[in-house]
Amino acid sequence: MLDSIYLSGFLALSAVVMLAGLLRQRVLFSGMALSTLSGLSALLLVSLLSGPFRLGIAFNLLSALIAAIYGIPGVIGMLALRMLTA
């Protein structure tokens, strides 16, 4: 229970940091849309390939939020964490 609260707080704080960076560079909507689309499409590709290659990342709400906030680096991070724990 406490881990999910920490994870939710981390995701909320990092979303604020990402938005501040996008606002500072003046590419809020285009940068956010590109990051979200690339992250979700990479997560979809990984989740489709996770059956034959046993990657172990499913397309659920938490992984979709991480992919939407962080983009492709978030998906790579989830793959790295999965490989470390397996």
CNS distance restraints for C-alpha pairs under 8 A (distance, minus, plus):
assign (resid   1 and name CA) (resid   5 and name CA) 6.61 0.50 0.50
assign (resid   2 and name CA) (resid   6 and name CA) 6.31 0.50 0.50
assign (resid   3 and name CA) (resid   7 and name CA) 6.08 0.50 0.50
assign (resid   4 and name CA) (resid   8 and name CA) 5.99 0.50 0.50
assign (resid   5 and name CA) (resid   9 and name CA) 6.14 0.50 0.50
assign (resid   6 and name CA) (resid  10 and name CA) 6.08 0.50 0.50
assign (resid   7 and name CA) (resid  11 and name CA) 6.13 0.50 0.50
assign (resid   8 and name CA) (resid  12 and name CA) 6.13 0.50 0.50
assign (resid   9 and name CA) (resid  13 and name CA) 6.04 0.50 0.50
assign (resid  10 and name CA) (resid  14 and name CA) 5.98 0.50 0.50
assign (resid  11 and name CA) (resid  15 and name CA) 6.00 0.50 0.50
assign (resid  11 and name CA) (resid  66 and name CA) 7.46 0.50 0.50
assign (resid  11 and name CA) (resid  69 and name CA) 7.94 0.50 0.50
assign (resid  12 and name CA) (resid  16 and name CA) 6.40 0.50 0.50
assign (resid  13 and name CA) (resid  17 and name CA) 6.37 0.50 0.50
assign (resid  14 and name CA) (resid  18 and name CA) 6.07 0.50 0.50
assign (resid  14 and name CA) (resid  69 and name CA) 7.98 0.50 0.50
assign (resid  15 and name CA) (resid  19 and name CA) 6.11 0.50 0.50
assign (resid  15 and name CA) (resid  69 and name CA) 6.19 0.50 0.50
assign (resid  16 and name CA) (resid  20 and name CA) 6.10 0.50 0.50
assign (resid  17 and name CA) (resid  21 and name CA) 6.23 0.50 0.50
assign (resid  18 and name CA) (resid  22 and name CA) 6.21 0.50 0.50
assign (resid  18 and name CA) (resid  69 and name CA) 7.69 0.50 0.50
assign (resid  19 and name CA) (resid  23 and name CA) 6.04 0.50 0.50
assign (resid  19 and name CA) (resid  28 and name CA) 7.08 0.50 0.50
assign (resid  19 and name CA) (resid  32 and name CA) 8.00 0.50 0.50
assign (resid  20 and name CA) (resid  24 and name CA) 6.06 0.50 0.50
assign (resid  21 and name CA) (resid  25 and name CA) 6.32 0.50 0.50
assign (resid  22 and name CA) (resid  26 and name CA) 6.05 0.50 0.50
assign (resid  22 and name CA) (resid  27 and name CA) 5.49 0.50 0.50
assign (resid  22 and name CA) (resid  28 and name CA) 4.77 0.50 0.50
assign (resid  22 and name CA) (resid  31 and name CA) 6.69 0.50 0.50
assign (resid  22 and name CA) (resid  32 and name CA) 7.46 0.50 0.50
assign (resid  23 and name CA) (resid  27 and name CA) 6.35 0.50 0.50
assign (resid  23 and name CA) (resid  28 and name CA) 5.28 0.50 0.50
assign (resid  27 and name CA) (resid  31 and name CA) 5.32 0.50 0.50
assign (resid  27 and name CA) (resid  32 and name CA) 7.82 0.50 0.50
assign (resid  28 and name CA) (resid  32 and name CA) 5.84 0.50 0.50
assign (resid  29 and name CA) (resid  33 and name CA) 5.93 0.50 0.50
assign (resid  30 and name CA) (resid  34 and name CA) 6.02 0.50 0.50
assign (resid  31 and name CA) (resid  35 and name CA) 6.04 0.50 0.50
assign (resid  32 and name CA) (resid  36 and name CA) 6.02 0.50 0.50
assign (resid  33 and name CA) (resid  37 and name CA) 5.97 0.50 0.50
assign (resid  34 and name CA) (resid  38 and name CA) 5.95 0.50 0.50
assign (resid  35 and name CA) (resid  39 and name CA) 5.94 0.50 0.50
assign (resid  35 and name CA) (resid  68 and name CA) 6.72 0.50 0.50
assign (resid  35 and name CA) (resid  69 and name CA) 7.30 0.50 0.50
assign (resid  35 and name CA) (resid  70 and name CA) 6.96 0.50 0.50
assign (resid  35 and name CA) (resid  71 and name CA) 4.75 0.50 0.50
assign (resid  35 and name CA) (resid  72 and name CA) 7.47 0.50 0.50
assign (resid  36 and name CA) (resid  40 and name CA) 6.01 0.50 0.50
assign (resid  36 and name CA) (resid  67 and name CA) 6.90 0.50 0.50
assign (resid  36 and name CA) (resid  68 and name CA) 4.24 0.50 0.50
assign (resid  36 and name CA) (resid  69 and name CA) 6.50 0.50 0.50
assign (resid  36 and name CA) (resid  70 and name CA) 7.69 0.50 0.50
assign (resid  36 and name CA) (resid  71 and name CA) 5.72 0.50 0.50
assign (resid  37 and name CA) (resid  41 and name CA) 5.98 0.50 0.50
assign (resid  37 and name CA) (resid  68 and name CA) 7.25 0.50 0.50
assign (resid  37 and name CA) (resid  71 and name CA) 7.63 0.50 0.50
assign (resid  38 and name CA) (resid  42 and name CA) 6.02 0.50 0.50
assign (resid  38 and name CA) (resid  71 and name CA) 5.91 0.50 0.50
assign (resid  38 and name CA) (resid  72 and name CA) 6.27 0.50 0.50
assign (resid  39 and name CA) (resid  43 and name CA) 6.10 0.50 0.50
assign (resid  39 and name CA) (resid  67 and name CA) 4.60 0.50 0.50
assign (resid  39 and name CA) (resid  68 and name CA) 5.54 0.50 0.50
assign (resid  39 and name CA) (resid  69 and name CA) 7.93 0.50 0.50
assign (resid  39 and name CA) (resid  70 and name CA) 7.01 0.50 0.50
assign (resid  39 and name CA) (resid  71 and name CA) 3.66 0.50 0.50
assign (resid  39 and name CA) (resid  72 and name CA) 4.62 0.50 0.50
assign (resid  39 and name CA) (resid  73 and name CA) 7.87 0.50 0.50
assign (resid  39 and name CA) (resid  74 and name CA) 7.28 0.50 0.50
assign (resid  39 and name CA) (resid  75 and name CA) 6.70 0.50 0.50
assign (resid  40 and name CA) (resid  44 and name CA) 6.06 0.50 0.50
assign (resid  40 and name CA) (resid  64 and name CA) 6.43 0.50 0.50
assign (resid  40 and name CA) (resid  67 and name CA) 5.58 0.50 0.50
assign (resid  40 and name CA) (resid  68 and name CA) 5.96 0.50 0.50
assign (resid  40 and name CA) (resid  71 and name CA) 7.14 0.50 0.50
assign (resid  41 and name CA) (resid  45 and name CA) 6.17 0.50 0.50
assign (resid  42 and name CA) (resid  46 and name CA) 6.13 0.50 0.50
assign (resid  42 and name CA) (resid  72 and name CA) 6.44 0.50 0.50
assign (resid  42 and name CA) (resid  75 and name CA) 6.93 0.50 0.50
assign (resid  43 and name CA) (resid  47 and name CA) 5.97 0.50 0.50
assign (resid  43 and name CA) (resid  59 and name CA) 6.90 0.50 0.50
assign (resid  43 and name CA) (resid  63 and name CA) 7.81 0.50 0.50
assign (resid  43 and name CA) (resid  64 and name CA) 7.34 0.50 0.50
assign (resid  43 and name CA) (resid  67 and name CA) 6.64 0.50 0.50
assign (resid  43 and name CA) (resid  75 and name CA) 6.13 0.50 0.50
assign (resid  44 and name CA) (resid  48 and name CA) 6.10 0.50 0.50
assign (resid  44 and name CA) (resid  59 and name CA) 6.68 0.50 0.50
assign (resid  45 and name CA) (resid  49 and name CA) 6.20 0.50 0.50
assign (resid  46 and name CA) (resid  50 and name CA) 5.85 0.50 0.50
assign (resid  46 and name CA) (resid  55 and name CA) 7.56 0.50 0.50
assign (resid  46 and name CA) (resid  57 and name CA) 7.08 0.50 0.50
assign (resid  47 and name CA) (resid  51 and name CA) 7.59 0.50 0.50
assign (resid  47 and name CA) (resid  55 and name CA) 7.85 0.50 0.50
assign (resid  47 and name CA) (resid  56 and name CA) 7.72 0.50 0.50
assign (resid  47 and name CA) (resid  57 and name CA) 5.71 0.50 0.50
assign (resid  47 and name CA) (resid  58 and name CA) 5.27 0.50 0.50
assign (resid  47 and name CA) (resid  59 and name CA) 5.96 0.50 0.50
assign (resid  49 and name CA) (resid  53 and name CA) 6.13 0.50 0.50
assign (resid  49 and name CA) (resid  54 and name CA) 7.78 0.50 0.50
assign (resid  49 and name CA) (resid  55 and name CA) 7.40 0.50 0.50
assign (resid  50 and name CA) (resid  54 and name CA) 4.85 0.50 0.50
assign (resid  50 and name CA) (resid  55 and name CA) 4.43 0.50 0.50
assign (resid  50 and name CA) (resid  56 and name CA) 5.63 0.50 0.50
assign (resid  50 and name CA) (resid  57 and name CA) 6.45 0.50 0.50
assign (resid  50 and name CA) (resid  58 and name CA) 7.69 0.50 0.50
assign (resid  51 and name CA) (resid  55 and name CA) 7.17 0.50 0.50
assign (resid  51 and name CA) (resid  56 and name CA) 7.66 0.50 0.50
assign (resid  55 and name CA) (resid  79 and name CA) 7.31 0.50 0.50
assign (resid  55 and name CA) (resid  82 and name CA) 7.58 0.50 0.50
assign (resid  56 and name CA) (resid  82 and name CA) 7.12 0.50 0.50
assign (resid  57 and name CA) (resid  63 and name CA) 7.93 0.50 0.50
assign (resid  57 and name CA) (resid  78 and name CA) 7.65 0.50 0.50
assign (resid  57 and name CA) (resid  79 and name CA) 7.35 0.50 0.50
assign (resid  57 and name CA) (resid  82 and name CA) 7.67 0.50 0.50
assign (resid  58 and name CA) (resid  63 and name CA) 7.35 0.50 0.50
assign (resid  59 and name CA) (resid  63 and name CA) 6.16 0.50 0.50
assign (resid  59 and name CA) (resid  64 and name CA) 6.42 0.50 0.50
assign (resid  60 and name CA) (resid  64 and name CA) 5.96 0.50 0.50
assign (resid  61 and name CA) (resid  65 and name CA) 6.12 0.50 0.50
assign (resid  62 and name CA) (resid  66 and name CA) 6.30 0.50 0.50
assign (resid  63 and name CA) (resid  67 and name CA) 6.07 0.50 0.50
assign (resid  64 and name CA) (resid  68 and name CA) 5.92 0.50 0.50
assign (resid  65 and name CA) (resid  69 and name CA) 6.07 0.50 0.50
assign (resid  66 and name CA) (resid  70 and name CA) 5.90 0.50 0.50
assign (resid  66 and name CA) (resid  71 and name CA) 7.55 0.50 0.50
assign (resid  66 and name CA) (resid  74 and name CA) 5.97 0.50 0.50
assign (resid  66 and name CA) (resid  75 and name CA) 7.52 0.50 0.50
assign (resid  67 and name CA) (resid  71 and name CA) 4.84 0.50 0.50
assign (resid  67 and name CA) (resid  72 and name CA) 6.71 0.50 0.50
assign (resid  67 and name CA) (resid  74 and name CA) 5.32 0.50 0.50
assign (resid  67 and name CA) (resid  75 and name CA) 5.72 0.50 0.50
assign (resid  69 and name CA) (resid  74 and name CA) 7.67 0.50 0.50
assign (resid  70 and name CA) (resid  74 and name CA) 4.71 0.50 0.50
assign (resid  70 and name CA) (resid  75 and name CA) 7.82 0.50 0.50
assign (resid  71 and name CA) (resid  75 and name CA) 6.79 0.50 0.50
assign (resid  72 and name CA) (resid  76 and name CA) 6.27 0.50 0.50
assign (resid  73 and name CA) (resid  77 and name CA) 6.00 0.50 0.50
assign (resid  74 and name CA) (resid  78 and name CA) 6.21 0.50 0.50
assign (resid  75 and name CA) (resid  79 and name CA) 6.27 0.50 0.50
assign (resid  76 and name CA) (resid  80 and name CA) 6.14 0.50 0.50
assign (resid  77 and name CA) (resid  81 and name CA) 6.11 0.50 0.50
assign (resid  78 and name CA) (resid  82 and name CA) 6.07 0.50 0.50
assign (resid  79 and name CA) (resid  83 and name CA) 6.18 0.50 0.50
assign (resid  80 and name CA) (resid  84 and name CA) 6.21 0.50 0.50
assign (resid  81 and name CA) (resid  85 and name CA) 6.24 0.50 0.50
assign (resid  82 and name CA) (resid  86 and name CA) 6.09 0.50 0.50
